Amino acid sequence: MKGTGLSEDDVAELMTNLEASHYYKKVRLKVTKQKAVSGLRLQNFEISCQVEKTVAKVNK
């Protein structure tokens, strides 16, 4: 997946959330590059992960 975050912390938080999800596994950062846009220093990133097709039922 590719995207843009406002900071490296935003990218790290996304990765943490993906790892905590039952739907994704093997979350890895492939690339991150800083890019200046309208005075903002944005983080372009690419993350690889596997999508879980079957998710075990979670006890309620």
N, CA, C and O atoms as CSV, one atom per row, in Angstrom:
chain,resi,resn,atom,element,x,y,z
A,1,MET,N,N,0.845,-1.147,0.000
A,1,MET,CA,C,0.000,0.000,0.000
A,1,MET,C,C,0.897,1.217,0.000
A,1,MET,O,O,1.957,1.214,0.625
A,2,LYS,N,N,0.478,2.250,-0.694
A,2,LYS,CA,C,1.239,3.489,-0.777
A,2,LYS,C,C,0.387,4.619,-0.223
A,2,LYS,O,O,-0.840,4.590,-0.308
A,3,GLY,N,N,1.059,5.617,0.347
A,3,GLY,CA,C,0.315,6.748,0.877
A,3,GLY,C,C,1.230,7.880,1.278
A,3,GLY,O,O,2.438,7.846,1.044
A,4,THR,N,N,0.629,8.880,1.885
A,4,THR,CA,C,1.350,10.059,2.355
A,4,THR,C,C,0.875,10.388,3.755
A,4,THR,O,O,-0.326,10.438,4.021
A,5,GLY,N,N,1.831,10.614,4.650
A,5,GLY,CA,C,1.520,10.998,6.023
A,5,GLY,C,C,2.102,12.361,6.328
A,5,GLY,O,O,2.984,12.847,5.620
A,6,LEU,N,N,1.605,12.970,7.381
A,6,LEU,CA,C,2.111,14.279,7.778
A,6,LEU,C,C,3.464,14.183,8.461
A,6,LEU,O,O,4.210,15.161,8.508
A,7,SER,N,N,3.789,12.993,8.996
A,7,SER,CA,C,5.059,12.836,9.705
A,7,SER,C,C,5.459,11.366,9.719
A,7,SER,O,O,4.664,10.488,9.381
A,8,GLU,N,N,6.702,11.112,10.115
A,8,GLU,CA,C,7.151,9.731,10.288
A,8,GLU,C,C,6.342,9.045,11.384
A,8,GLU,O,O,6.078,7.845,11.312
A,9,ASP,N,N,5.951,9.816,12.397
A,9,ASP,CA,C,5.133,9.257,13.481
A,9,ASP,C,C,3.786,8.766,12.963
A,9,ASP,O,O,3.280,7.745,13.430
A,10,ASP,N,N,3.200,9.481,12.004
A,10,ASP,CA,C,1.924,9.047,11.423
A,10,ASP,C,C,2.082,7.712,10.699
A,10,ASP,O,O,1.228,6.832,10.811
A,11,VAL,N,N,3.170,7.570,9.963
A,11,VAL,CA,C,3.426,6.318,9.251
A,11,VAL,C,C,3.627,5.181,10.257
A,11,VAL,O,O,3.094,4.086,10.080
A,12,ALA,N,N,4.394,5.449,11.305
A,12,ALA,CA,C,4.627,4.442,12.346
A,12,ALA,C,C,3.325,4.052,13.038
A,12,ALA,O,O,3.108,2.877,13.334
A,13,GLU,N,N,2.460,5.025,13.296
A,13,GLU,CA,C,1.172,4.736,13.943
A,13,GLU,C,C,0.290,3.871,13.042
A,13,GLU,O,O,-0.377,2.953,13.520
A,14,LEU,N,N,0.286,4.161,11.749
A,14,LEU,CA,C,-0.475,3.340,10.809
A,14,LEU,C,C,0.024,1.899,10.838
A,14,LEU,O,O,-0.771,0.960,10.874
A,15,MET,N,N,1.336,1.731,10.822
A,15,MET,CA,C,1.898,0.383,10.856
A,15,MET,C,C,1.529,-0.344,12.142
A,15,MET,O,O,1.204,-1.531,12.115
A,16,THR,N,N,1.576,0.357,13.259
A,16,THR,CA,C,1.197,-0.230,14.547
A,16,THR,C,C,-0.260,-0.669,14.529
A,16,THR,O,O,-0.593,-1.754,15.007
A,17,ASN,N,N,-1.130,0.174,13.977
A,17,ASN,CA,C,-2.556,-0.162,13.899
A,17,ASN,C,C,-2.804,-1.355,12.978
A,17,ASN,O,O,-3.636,-2.210,13.280
A,18,LEU,N,N,-2.090,-1.416,11.865
A,18,LEU,CA,C,-2.237,-2.560,10.966
A,18,LEU,C,C,-1.785,-3.847,11.654
A,18,LEU,O,O,-2.450,-4.878,11.554
A,19,GLU,N,N,-0.651,-3.780,12.352
A,19,GLU,CA,C,-0.139,-4.958,13.053
A,19,GLU,C,C,-1.093,-5.436,14.143
A,19,GLU,O,O,-1.179,-6.636,14.405
A,20,ALA,N,N,-1.807,-4.515,14.777
A,20,ALA,CA,C,-2.741,-4.863,15.851
A,20,ALA,C,C,-4.056,-5.430,15.309
A,20,ALA,O,O,-4.821,-6.048,16.050
A,21,SER,N,N,-4.310,-5.221,14.034
A,21,SER,CA,C,-5.544,-5.684,13.415
A,21,SER,C,C,-5.497,-7.191,13.172
A,21,SER,O,O,-4.428,-7.763,12.957
A,22,HIS,N,N,-6.656,-7.817,13.210
A,22,HIS,CA,C,-6.765,-9.241,12.889
A,22,HIS,C,C,-6.756,-9.469,11.377
A,22,HIS,O,O,-6.695,-10.612,10.923
A,23,TYR,N,N,-6.815,-8.397,10.603
A,23,TYR,CA,C,-6.949,-8.503,9.155
A,23,TYR,C,C,-5.624,-8.455,8.400
A,23,TYR,O,O,-5.580,-8.796,7.218
A,24,TYR,N,N,-4.542,-8.038,9.061
A,24,TYR,CA,C,-3.249,-7.890,8.396
A,24,TYR,C,C,-2.158,-8.601,9.180
A,24,TYR,O,O,-2.225,-8.708,10.404
A,25,LYS,N,N,-1.151,-9.087,8.458
A,25,LYS,CA,C,0.014,-9.671,9.113
A,25,LYS,C,C,1.245,-9.372,8.263
A,25,LYS,O,O,1.129,-8.965,7.107
A,26,LYS,N,N,2.415,-9.576,8.844
A,26,LYS,CA,C,3.694,-9.318,8.174
A,26,LYS,C,C,3.757,-7.902,7.600
A,26,LYS,O,O,4.088,-7.717,6.429
A,27,VAL,N,N,3.443,-6.920,8.418
A,27,VAL,CA,C,3.464,-5.516,8.010
A,27,VAL,C,C,4.916,-5.049,7.977
A,27,VAL,O,O,5.621,-5.137,8.982
A,28,ARG,N,N,5.361,-4.553,6.830
A,28,ARG,CA,C,6.745,-4.122,6.653
A,28,ARG,C,C,6.792,-2.787,5.909
A,28,ARG,O,O,6.068,-2.577,4.937
A,29,LEU,N,N,7.645,-1.904,6.378
A,29,LEU,CA,C,7.883,-0.639,5.686
A,29,LEU,C,C,8.892,-0.890,4.580
A,29,LEU,O,O,10.002,-1.352,4.842
A,30,LYS,N,N,8.511,-0.586,3.336
A,30,LYS,CA,C,9.413,-0.796,2.209
A,30,LYS,C,C,10.195,0.477,1.895
A,30,LYS,O,O,11.408,0.430,1.688
A,31,VAL,N,N,9.498,1.618,1.860
A,31,VAL,CA,C,10.123,2.884,1.470
A,31,VAL,C,C,9.446,4.028,2.201
A,31,VAL,O,O,8.231,4.015,2.399
A,32,THR,N,N,10.228,5.011,2.598
A,32,THR,CA,C,9.674,6.276,3.067
A,32,THR,C,C,10.573,7.389,2.544
A,32,THR,O,O,11.798,7.307,2.634
A,33,LYS,N,N,9.955,8.420,1.999
A,33,LYS,CA,C,10.699,9.555,1.451
A,33,LYS,C,C,9.999,10.840,1.862
A,33,LYS,O,O,8.775,10.950,1.792
A,34,GLN,N,N,10.788,11.797,2.286
A,34,GLN,CA,C,10.227,13.088,2.662
A,34,GLN,C,C,10.060,13.948,1.412
A,34,GLN,O,O,10.910,13.954,0.521
A,35,LYS,N,N,8.936,14.678,1.369
A,35,LYS,CA,C,8.654,15.537,0.225
A,35,LYS,C,C,8.046,16.831,0.740
A,35,LYS,O,O,7.125,16.810,1.556
A,36,ALA,N,N,8.558,17.956,0.263
A,36,ALA,CA,C,8.027,19.260,0.660
A,36,ALA,C,C,6.903,19.659,-0.296
A,36,ALA,O,O,7.076,19.678,-1.514
A,37,VAL,N,N,5.746,19.976,0.290
A,37,VAL,CA,C,4.588,20.416,-0.487
A,37,VAL,C,C,3.965,21.598,0.236
A,37,VAL,O,O,3.536,21.471,1.383
A,38,SER,N,N,3.912,22.732,-0.420
A,38,SER,CA,C,3.305,23.943,0.152
A,38,SER,C,C,3.835,24.239,1.557
A,38,SER,O,O,3.073,24.602,2.454
A,39,GLY,N,N,5.127,24.083,1.733
A,39,GLY,CA,C,5.735,24.382,3.024
A,39,GLY,C,C,5.635,23.271,4.051
A,39,GLY,O,O,6.186,23.397,5.145
A,40,LEU,N,N,4.947,22.186,3.727
A,40,LEU,CA,C,4.836,21.039,4.637
A,40,LEU,C,C,5.840,19.969,4.225
A,40,LEU,O,O,6.078,19.753,3.036
A,41,ARG,N,N,6.423,19.307,5.206
A,41,ARG,CA,C,7.324,18.185,4.921
A,41,ARG,C,C,6.545,16.892,5.127
A,41,ARG,O,O,6.402,16.413,6.252
A,42,LEU,N,N,6.049,16.340,4.039
A,42,LEU,CA,C,5.214,15.144,4.077
A,42,LEU,C,C,6.064,13.893,3.901
A,42,LEU,O,O,7.178,13.951,3.380
A,43,GLN,N,N,5.525,12.764,4.342
A,43,GLN,CA,C,6.205,11.473,4.235
A,43,GLN,C,C,5.459,10.580,3.252
A,43,GLN,O,O,4.379,10.076,3.562
A,44,ASN,N,N,6.031,10.383,2.070
A,44,ASN,CA,C,5.494,9.380,1.159
A,44,ASN,C,C,6.011,8.029,1.629
A,44,ASN,O,O,7.175,7.907,2.010
A,45,PHE,N,N,5.153,7.013,1.606
A,45,PHE,CA,C,5.574,5.710,2.110
A,45,PHE,C,C,4.988,4.587,1.277
A,45,PHE,O,O,4.015,4.762,0.543
A,46,GLU,N,N,5.611,3.432,1.415
A,46,GLU,CA,C,5.085,2.200,0.835
A,46,GLU,C,C,5.232,1.111,1.884
A,46,GLU,O,O,6.319,0.885,2.415
A,47,ILE,N,N,4.134,0.445,2.172
A,47,ILE,CA,C,4.084,-0.621,3.170
A,47,ILE,C,C,3.642,-1.902,2.473
A,47,ILE,O,O,2.734,-1.889,1.642
A,48,SER,N,N,4.289,-2.996,2.818
A,48,SER,CA,C,3.816,-4.292,2.333
A,48,SER,C,C,3.200,-5.036,3.514
A,48,SER,O,O,3.642,-4.893,4.654
A,49,CYS,N,N,2.181,-5.828,3.224
A,49,CYS,CA,C,1.546,-6.634,4.266
A,49,CYS,C,C,0.738,-7.737,3.603
A,49,CYS,O,O,0.467,-7.699,2.403
A,50,GLN,N,N,0.365,-8.708,4.401
A,50,GLN,CA,C,-0.508,-9.772,3.930
A,50,GLN,C,C,-1.885,-9.568,4.537
A,50,GLN,O,O,-2.022,-9.225,5.711
A,51,VAL,N,N,-2.898,-9.787,3.716
A,51,VAL,CA,C,-4.279,-9.659,4.176
A,51,VAL,C,C,-4.768,-11.035,4.589
A,51,VAL,O,O,-4.655,-11.999,3.833
A,52,GLU,N,N,-5.315,-11.118,5.798
A,52,GLU,CA,C,-5.890,-12.369,6.300
A,52,GLU,C,C,-7.270,-12.545,5.683
A,52,GLU,O,O,-8.149,-11.703,5.871
A,53,LYS,N,N,-7.462,-13.622,4.958
A,53,LYS,CA,C,-8.754,-13.873,4.324
A,53,LYS,C,C,-9.776,-14.409,5.306
A,53,LYS,O,O,-10.968,-14.129,5.179
A,54,THR,N,N,-9.325,-15.168,6.272
A,54,THR,CA,C,-10.231,-15.686,7.296
A,54,THR,C,C,-9.766,-15.172,8.646
A,54,THR,O,O,-8.589,-15.264,8.996
A,55,VAL,N,N,-10.693,-14.644,9.376
A,55,VAL,CA,C,-10.382,-14.093,10.692
A,55,VAL,C,C,-11.133,-14.912,11.728
A,55,VAL,O,O,-12.345,-15.101,11.625
A,56,ALA,N,N,-10.416,-15.389,12.713
A,56,ALA,CA,C,-11.052,-16.159,13.786
A,56,ALA,C,C,-12.039,-15.276,14.527
A,56,ALA,O,O,-11.800,-14.082,14.707
A,57,LYS,N,N,-13.142,-15.859,14.953
A,57,LYS,CA,C,-14.128,-15.104,15.721
A,57,LYS,C,C,-13.543,-14.728,17.069
A,57,LYS,O,O,-12.901,-15.539,17.737
A,58,VAL,N,N,-13.776,-13.492,17.452
A,58,VAL,CA,C,-13.282,-12.989,18.732
A,58,VAL,C,C,-14.401,-13.123,19.751
A,58,VAL,O,O,-15.540,-12.753,19.467
A,59,ASN,N,N,-14.098,-13.643,20.929
A,59,ASN,CA,C,-15.113,-13.770,21.978
A,59,ASN,C,C,-15.615,-12.401,22.382
A,59,ASN,O,O,-14.837,-11.460,22.540
A,60,LYS,N,N,-16.913,-12.300,22.545
A,60,LYS,CA,C,-17.513,-11.018,22.937
A,60,LYS,C,C,-17.591,-10.906,24.422
A,60,LYS,O,O,-18.067,-9.896,24.941
